Structures are given as C-alpha cells and as structure tokens.
Amino acid sequence: MTIQAPISPAGLPFAERLDRLAEVAVRVGLNLQPGQELVMTAPLDAVPLARAITVQAYRAGASLVTTLLGDDAATLARFAHAPDAAFDTAAGWLYGGMAEAFRNGAARLAISGDDPSLLAGQDPERVARANRARSKAYVPALELIANFATNWTIVSAATPAWARTVFPDLPEEAAVARLWDAIFAASRIDGPDPIAAWTAHNADLAARTAWLNGQRFAALRFRGPGTDLNVGLADDHEWCGGASTSRSGILCNANIPTEEVFTTPHKARVEGHVASTKPLSYQGTLIDGIRVRFAGGRIVESTARTGAEVLARVLDTDEGAARLGEVALVPASSAISASGLLFYNTLYDENAASHIALGQAYSKCFRDGGAGLSEADLAERGANRSLIHIDWMIGSAEIDVDGIAPDGRAVPVMRRGEWV
C-alpha cells in the first residue's frame, strides 16, 4: 500500500514524521544501547515503520535487529482450515527463544496496528483455546517483560484494517491518513523537538508519581455513575509513570504514547462495583457496558451490554484472571481523550481514562523496583499472577478518586477526572 498522508500542522512531510516516530521509539521508548540486540514484532502493514525503526536502531549502535512479522491472512487461514486439535498448540519454541534473547540483554519492541475485528467472525471457543495456548507458551518471555528485566516499548502504525475500524465512514486512504495524524499527535512528534517534548512530559509524570509515593496510600476509592470501588494497594507498592529504569539499568518508556501513572493493587483487597466508561476491544469483540462486582479482591458478578460471553471466557482463563494486576490514573483531559476517538487499541484507549487491568501484576511496581523479590515474596505483598493482562477504562470527567490513608483519612486525588 502506498501511504499518502497529508502534511502535518507543523509543515512536516509524512516521511519525516515517520522517521521522527522511529527515532522516538528507539531513543525515548527503548533508549537502545550501543551493542544491544533488538527483537521487534510487527504486522505486515507496519513494514514502513519497522524499517524506519531498524535504521534508527542501527544508527544508535544496535548489534542486530530481528523483526518477526504477523500476517492476518495466515491467522484467518488457521481458523478456516486447521484441524480442531490445532487450537491447543502454540509456538513455544519461538517464545522460548525470545525469552532467551531477553535474558541475554536484547531489547523488545512491539509495533501494534492489528485489525481489531480480525477474529470477530470466528468460533469464540477456538479463539479462547488459541489465546490460552499462546499465553501459556508466552509465559517465559512475558514474565521477563512484566518484570522489566530488559528495556522494552510499544509503538503503533496506522494499518488499513485498523483505520477502517476507527474511521468507518471515510475512504480507506483518508482513514489511514487520519489515523497516522492521531498517532503522530499522541506520540508528540509534530512539535519542534519531539525528544525535548518527551523529556518534559516524563518530568510531569515523575512529579505525579513522587507525590503519590510520598502519600503511601493504603487504597484508592473511585466514585461516580455506576461506580463505587475501593482498590486496596499492594504492600510496599510503588507508583510508576513515564520513563522507568529496567533491571538491566536502562531508562526507557514502555508505552509510546503514555499519559498514565500506575501501580499494583492487592489481589485480595478490592471491594465494590465498577462500570466501564469506554468499550474494550478484545480479540475482535467489542465488550461494552461492563459492570462487575468485586468481593475479597475477586470479580464475583459480571455483565456487559455487548460481548458478555467473551468477558466471561476471559475471567475464566485462570484463577488470577478475575483479580486485578494494575490500577492507573489518567486525567480526563489527556490528549488522547481530547481527540474524541475510540481507537479500538488498548495502548491508546487506556491513555484516555483511568483504568484497571485484569490479570498479571507488574513486579516492578514495588519499592526498589521489585529487585530480588521471588514469586513467593510478590504473592505475600499481594501481587496477582495470571496468563493475561487486560486493561479496561473506568475513568471519566464524572469520576472522583480519593486516596485512602492507612488511618482511613480520604485525600482528594482527582475530581471530575482531573488531578486535584
């Protein structure tokens, strides 16, 4: 496909904007080090960005860039022609190799841009089985990523299928151009100095995390339409946001873009009910109108206006799938929220609103970055363990958030979705 995006508001041609995004991915997202290997995954339609990132990586001194491409047509061929037993199989050898690369110091970069509705017409049971098999096979690599054993980041590329989903009323070429504009804007590409813009943004997020860490809240309480939720925080939790240092000692931004500050909830101390404020796009299904009730940290009741069956399957993935692994605060006035777009992509939609995540906790969200904590130590502090990590949005301009101090005092944190 030939990309014919318009000139940006800053007067920059598309090729220069793409190179800027690639530079931000390598220098800000990864902070790739001289001599470091890079393992990159991308959909086929994201090849132009993958190539631009490869150039920037070698300019930064990468010793080797290895790119693994995903093909939507091949994925659909599996569902159309593979025998039923095949859906319990995953490429464990591939994920084992990726885990070995990360253990040996390779950086990880994922380009997102997959078709949000690719599997919408497929058998939900087969989709669930395939996801479960892949999740189990991916555990060795996922644990290293979740524990920040190495520097990693995610960026996005505007692909035709994704663009058609976000802008269904536009011709494909115009939809792709609009989606690129939104990606560039959210990624702080169009200003005079994107690297300096990210430095300033990271400083703002660092100030938020420093304040929250100084408060040492025992819990957060979310209140608003359909929501009265008390999220107990893990013992010795640490708030993170923006740039973080991996266990390999490299400062990186795991998400490009990012607007959140986040930490680890206690898996057994979540109580109350909560309603989603934006739809969740998951494996080809739009799950909208989510309402759940927590007791003892676990979801004990769940409904959804659409996609309820898929939500139920997600919650049944394993014992930790119905518990929380993350809570994050995002102002309702964030640039992504202000765009008014539903991106059908968690990387973007989670940065439009405060959110919670079902499943696996980030072990880095503990004092001293979780260094040296065993699985038993993490569990004792309340960290959840699961094959999944799925974010969904619970914040809006109608939601208030209080921090609950250890002595029970309520401290205003957000009012009507904005930082107090």
Residue pairs with C-beta under 8 A, 6 or more apart in sequence:
1 45
1 160
1 176
3 14
3 48
3 176
3 177
3 180
4 14
4 173
4 177
5 14
5 17
5 176
5 177
5 180
5 181
6 14
6 177
6 181
7 13
7 14
8 14
8 17
8 181
8 184
8 189
8 190
9 190
10 190
10 191
10 192
12 20
12 190
14 180
17 180
17 184
17 189
17 190
18 48
18 49
18 52
19 52
19 55
19 56
20 184
20 189
20 194
21 49
21 52
21 155
21 183
21 184
21 187
21 189
22 49
22 52
22 53
22 55
22 56
23 56
23 194
23 195
24 155
24 187
24 188
24 189
24 194
24 195
24 198
24 256
25 53
25 56
25 109
25 153
25 155
25 256
26 32
26 53
26 56
26 57
26 59
26 60
27 56
27 60
27 195
28 194
28 195
28 198
28 243
28 253
28 256
29 109
29 153
29 154
29 155
29 252
29 253
29 254
29 256
30 38
30 57
30 107
30 109
30 151
30 152
30 153
30 250
30 252
31 151
31 250
31 251
31 252
32 38
32 57
32 60
32 61
32 62
32 107
32 151
33 60
33 61
33 107
33 151
33 250
34 60
34 61
35 61
35 62
35 63
36 61
36 62
36 63
36 105
36 106
36 107
37 62
37 63
37 64
37 65
37 66
37 101
37 104
37 105
37 106
37 107
38 57
38 62
38 64
38 65
38 66
38 106
38 107
38 108
38 109
39 66
39 68
39 98
39 101
39 102
39 106
39 107
39 108
39 109
40 50
40 53
40 54
40 65
40 66
40 67
40 68
40 108
40 109
40 110
40 111
41 67
41 68
41 69
41 70
41 109
41 110
41 111
42 49
42 50
42 67
42 68
42 69
42 70
42 110
42 111
42 113
42 157
43 69
43 70
43 71
43 72
43 111
43 113
43 114
43 157
43 159
44 69
44 70
44 71
44 72
45 113
45 157
45 159
45 160
45 161
46 111
46 113
46 157
46 159
47 69
48 157
49 111
49 155
49 157
50 67
50 69
50 111
50 157
53 65
53 109
53 111
53 155
54 65
54 67
57 65
58 65
66 101
68 94
70 114
72 114
72 115
72 118
72 161
75 118
75 119
76 118
78 86
78 130
79 119
79 122
79 123
79 126
84 126
87 126
87 129
87 130
87 133
88 129
88 133
89 133
90 130
90 133
90 134
90 136
90 137
90 138
91 137
92 137
94 137
95 137
95 138
95 139
95 140
95 141
96 137
96 140
96 141
98 108
98 141
99 140
99 141
99 144
102 108
102 141
102 144
102 145
102 149
102 150
103 144
103 149
105 150
105 248
106 150
107 150
107 151
107 152
107 250
108 145
108 150
108 151
108 152
108 153
109 152
109 153
109 154
109 155
110 152
110 153
110 154
110 155
111 154
111 155
111 156
111 157
112 154
112 155
112 156
112 157
112 345
112 347
113 156
113 157
113 158
113 159
113 162
113 345
114 159
114 161
114 162
115 159
115 161
115 162
115 165
115 284
116 161
116 162
116 165
116 281
116 284
116 286
116 344
116 345
117 161
117 165
117 284
117 344
118 161
118 284
119 127
119 283
119 284
119 285
120 284
120 285
121 284
122 284
124 285
124 309
124 310
124 313
127 283
127 284
128 313
131 283
131 317
132 317
132 387
135 142
135 317
135 387
135 388
136 387
139 387
142 360
144 150
145 152
146 360
146 361
146 362
146 363
146 389
147 247
147 362
147 363
147 364
147 370
148 244
148 245
148 246
148 247
148 254
148 362
148 363
148 364
148 369
149 246
149 247
149 248
150 246
150 247
150 248
150 250
151 246
151 248
151 250
151 252
152 246
152 252
152 254
153 252
153 253
153 254
153 255
153 256
154 254
154 255
154 256
154 347
155 187
155 256
156 183
156 345
156 347
156 348
157 183
158 176
158 177
158 179
158 180
158 183
159 176
160 172
160 175
160 176
162 179
162 344
162 345
163 170
163 172
163 175
163 176
163 178
163 179
164 172
164 175
165 344
166 175
166 178
166 179
166 182
166 341
166 342
166 343
166 344
167 174
167 175
167 178
167 179
168 175
170 178
182 339
182 341
182 343
182 348
184 190
185 335
185 339
186 257
186 335
186 336
186 339
186 348
186 351
187 194
187 256
187 257
188 194
188 197
188 198
188 201
188 257
191 197
198 253
201 242
202 242
202 243
202 253
203 242
204 242
205 241
205 242
205 243
205 258
205 261
206 241
206 242
206 243
208 239
208 241
208 261
208 329
208 419
209 239
209 240
209 241
209 242
209 261
212 239
212 261
212 263
212 403
212 413
213 238
213 239
215 403
215 405
215 411
216 405
216 406
217 233
217 403
217 404
217 405
217 411
218 232
218 233
218 404
218 405
218 406
219 230
219 231
219 232
219 233
219 269
219 403
219 404
220 230
220 231
220 233
220 327
220 401
220 402
220 403
220 404
220 413
221 228
221 229
221 230
221 231
221 401
221 402
221 404
221 410
222 228
222 229
222 231
222 274
222 354
222 394
222 395
222 399
222 400
222 401
223 229
223 399
223 400
223 401
223 402
224 396
224 398
224 399
224 400
225 275
225 398
226 273
226 274
226 275
226 291
227 272
227 273
227 274
227 275
227 394
227 399
228 272
228 273
228 274
229 270
229 271
229 272
229 273
229 274
229 294
229 394
230 269
230 270
230 271
230 272
230 404
231 265
231 269
231 270
231 324
231 327
231 356
232 265
232 266
232 268
232 269
232 270
232 271
232 297
232 382
233 263
233 264
233 265
233 266
233 269
233 327
234 263
234 264
234 265
234 266
234 267
234 361
234 365
234 366
234 381
234 382
234 383
235 266
235 380
235 381
235 382
236 366
236 367
236 381
237 263
237 264
237 365
237 366
237 367
237 381
238 263
238 364
238 365
238 366
238 367
238 369
239 261
239 262
239 263
239 365
240 261
240 262
240 263
240 362
240 364
240 365
241 258
241 260
241 261
241 262
242 253
242 258
242 261
243 251
243 252
243 253
244 251
244 252
244 253
244 254
244 364
245 251
245 252
245 369
246 252
247 364
247 369
247 371
255 347
255 351
257 335
257 336
257 347
257 348
257 351
258 351
259 330
259 331
259 334
259 335
259 336
259 351
259 352
260 328
260 329
260 330
260 350
260 351
260 355
261 328
261 329
262 326
262 327
262 328
262 329
262 362
262 365
263 326
263 327
263 328
263 365
264 325
264 326
264 327
264 361
264 362
264 363
264 365
264 366
264 382
264 383
264 384
265 324
265 325
265 326
265 327
265 356
265 361
265 382
265 384
266 297
266 381
266 382
267 297
267 320
267 323
267 324
267 325
267 361
267 382
267 383
267 384
268 296
268 297
268 323
268 382
269 297
269 382
270 294
270 297
270 298
270 323
270 324
271 294
271 295
271 296
271 297
272 293
272 294
273 291
273 292
273 293
273 294
274 291
274 292
274 294
274 356
274 394
275 289
275 290
275 291
275 394
276 287
276 288
276 289
276 290
276 291
276 392
276 393
276 394
277 353
277 393
277 394
277 395
277 396
277 399
278 342
278 349
278 352
278 353
278 392
278 393
279 286
279 287
279 288
279 306
279 342
280 286
280 287
280 288
280 290
280 307
280 346
280 349
280 390
280 392
280 393
281 287
281 344
281 345
281 346
281 349
282 307
282 310
282 314
282 390
283 310
285 306
285 307
285 310
286 306
286 307
286 344
287 304
287 306
287 307
287 308
287 310
287 311
287 392
288 304
288 305
288 306
288 307
289 303
289 304
289 305
289 306
290 302
290 303
290 304
290 311
290 392
291 302
291 303
291 304
292 299
292 301
292 302
292 303
293 299
293 300
293 301
293 302
294 300
297 323
297 324
298 322
298 323
299 315
299 322
299 323
299 358
302 308
302 311
302 312
302 315
304 311
314 321
314 358
314 388
314 390
315 321
315 322
315 358
317 359
317 386
317 387
317 388
318 386
318 387
318 388
319 386
320 359
320 360
320 384
320 385
320 386
320 387
321 358
321 359
321 386
321 387
321 388
322 358
323 358
323 359
323 384
323 386
324 356
324 357
324 358
324 384
325 357
325 358
325 359
325 360
325 361
325 362
325 383
325 384
325 386
325 389
326 355
326 356
326 357
326 361
326 362
326 365
326 389
326 391
327 355
327 356
327 357
328 350
328 354
328 355
328 356
328 357
328 391
329 354
329 395
329 401
329 413
329 414
330 337
330 350
330 351
330 352
330 353
330 354
330 355
330 395
331 337
331 414
331 417
331 418
331 419
332 353
332 395
332 396
332 397
332 399
332 416
332 417
332 418
333 417
333 418
334 351
334 352
334 353
336 343
336 348
336 349
336 351
336 352
337 352
337 353
339 352
341 348
342 349
343 349
346 390
346 391
349 393
350 391
350 393
352 393
353 393
353 394
353 395
353 396
353 417
354 393
354 394
354 395
354 399
354 401
354 414
354 417
355 391
355 392
355 393
355 394
355 395
356 391
356 392
356 394
357 389
357 390
357 391
357 392
358 386
358 388
358 389
358 390
358 392
359 384
359 386
359 387
359 388
359 389
359 390
360 384
360 385
360 386
360 387
360 388
360 389
361 378
361 383
361 384
361 385
363 370
363 373
363 378
363 383
364 370
366 373
366 378
366 381
366 383
370 378
373 381
375 385
378 385
379 385
395 401
395 414
395 417
396 417
397 416
397 417
397 418
398 416
398 417
399 414
399 416
399 417
400 412
400 414
400 415
400 416
401 413
401 414
402 410
402 411
402 412
402 413
403 410
403 411
403 412
403 413
404 410
404 411
405 411
412 420
413 419
413 420
414 420
